[in-house]
Amino acid sequence: MVIVDKDLGEIRLVKNARAKRIIVRKKDGYLQLTYPPSVSMSFVEKTIRDMKPRLMSLVEKKTTGILFTPDIEFNTFSFTLKLITGISTKNYYMSLKEGILSISCPADINYNDSTVQSTIKGFVEKALRYEANRLFPAKVKSFAERYGFKYTELKINKSRTRWGSCSSKKTINLSFYCMLLPEYLVDFVILHELCHTVEMNHGERFWQLLDKVSDDKAKELTRVLKDHKTML
């Protein structure tokens, strides 16, 4: 069984006769929750709600050694990051214009400080969310109209466990971290989720449909997407 949470992303539930308690582990692209047969589904769902702050920390835990400095090369398909050491001794300033995200940092800043890194990351994530909300709706609408898909709504979230998902009510969910992908992979993620409005599982008919809308590259692009490493 799979639960899709708007913040945590995909949570795969595994019933294990040898399990004595509920255990959650971070996997590649999802969370895995193992529970004993004696535990009810309502208790599992309550546990997820109670553990959500901890699970969010697990999901958002850094897996890369990125360090935001003025020398960093950080690009999305719609903007490039430019860090500037300013003249102010206190404040940060951010602007997003003409494809450049400029963040002006205090003059006496120590870029190795974890608080500084967290602050800069917060600005970057704000820009990612803004751009995702600006760009993704038109993309989803365009692909849906081109290939005849019907969806109810689009939601942008900050999931770190999966790029996108589609609910049984045909709601498309896309992570704003998709902004870190090359644009052709963003398009593929959108097509993948739109295909789920017709085929909810990953059976043969799903892959045939995804091949049809991706120039017979469904499996190839899925492998590329799985192997892609982002900077956040």
Secondary structure in CASP SS format (residue, H / E / C, confidence):
PFRMAT SS
TARGET T0000
AUTHOR 0000-0000-0000
METHOD secondary structure of the structure
MODEL  1
M C 1.00
V E 1.00
I E 1.00
V E 1.00
D E 1.00
K C 1.00
D C 1.00
L C 1.00
G E 1.00
E E 1.00
I E 1.00
R E 1.00
L E 1.00
V E 1.00
K E 1.00
N C 1.00
A C 1.00
R C 1.00
A C 1.00
K C 1.00
R C 1.00
I C 1.00
I E 1.00
V E 1.00
R E 1.00
K E 1.00
K E 1.00
D C 1.00
G C 1.00
Y E 1.00
L E 1.00
Q E 1.00
L E 1.00
T E 1.00
Y E 1.00
P C 1.00
P C 1.00
S C 1.00
V C 1.00
S C 1.00
M H 1.00
S H 1.00
F H 1.00
V H 1.00
E H 1.00
K H 1.00
T H 1.00
I H 1.00
R H 1.00
D H 1.00
M H 1.00
K H 1.00
P H 1.00
R H 1.00
L H 1.00
M H 1.00
S H 1.00
L H 1.00
V H 1.00
E H 1.00
K C 1.00
K C 1.00
T C 1.00
T C 1.00
G C 1.00
I C 1.00
L C 1.00
F C 1.00
T C 1.00
P C 1.00
D C 1.00
I C 1.00
E C 1.00
F C 1.00
N E 1.00
T C 1.00
F C 1.00
S C 1.00
F C 1.00
T E 1.00
L E 1.00
K E 1.00
L E 1.00
I E 1.00
T E 1.00
G C 1.00
I C 1.00
S C 1.00
T C 1.00
K C 1.00
N C 1.00
Y C 1.00
Y E 1.00
M E 1.00
S E 1.00
L E 1.00
K E 1.00
E C 1.00
G C 1.00
I E 1.00
L E 1.00
S E 1.00
I E 1.00
S E 1.00
C E 1.00
P C 1.00
A C 1.00
D C 1.00
I C 1.00
N C 1.00
Y C 1.00
N C 1.00
D C 1.00
S H 1.00
T H 1.00
V H 1.00
Q H 1.00
S H 1.00
T H 1.00
I H 1.00
K H 1.00
G H 1.00
F H 1.00
V H 1.00
E H 1.00
K H 1.00
A H 1.00
L H 1.00
R H 1.00
Y H 1.00
E H 1.00
A H 1.00
N H 1.00
R H 1.00
L H 1.00
F H 1.00
P H 1.00
A H 1.00
K H 1.00
V H 1.00
K H 1.00
S H 1.00
F H 1.00
A H 1.00
E H 1.00
R H 1.00
Y H 1.00
G C 1.00
F C 1.00
K C 1.00
Y C 1.00
T C 1.00
E E 1.00
L E 1.00
K E 1.00
I E 1.00
N E 1.00
K C 1.00
S C 1.00
R C 1.00
T C 1.00
R C 1.00
W C 1.00
G E 1.00
S E 1.00
C E 1.00
S C 1.00
S C 1.00
K C 1.00
K C 1.00
T E 1.00
I E 1.00
N E 1.00
L E 1.00
S E 1.00
F H 1.00
Y H 1.00
C H 1.00
M H 1.00
L H 1.00
L C 1.00
P C 1.00
E H 1.00
Y H 1.00
L H 1.00
V H 1.00
D H 1.00
F H 1.00
V H 1.00
I H 1.00
L H 1.00
H H 1.00
E H 1.00
L H 1.00
C H 1.00
H C 1.00
T C 1.00
V C 1.00
E C 1.00
M C 1.00
N C 1.00
H C 1.00
G C 1.00
E H 1.00
R H 1.00
F H 1.00
W H 1.00
Q H 1.00
L H 1.00
L H 1.00
D H 1.00
K H 1.00
V H 1.00
S C 1.00
D C 1.00
D C 1.00
K C 1.00
A H 1.00
K H 1.00
E H 1.00
L H 1.00
T H 1.00
R H 1.00
V H 1.00
L H 1.00
K H 1.00
D H 1.00
H C 1.00
K C 1.00
T C 1.00
M C 1.00
L C 1.00
END
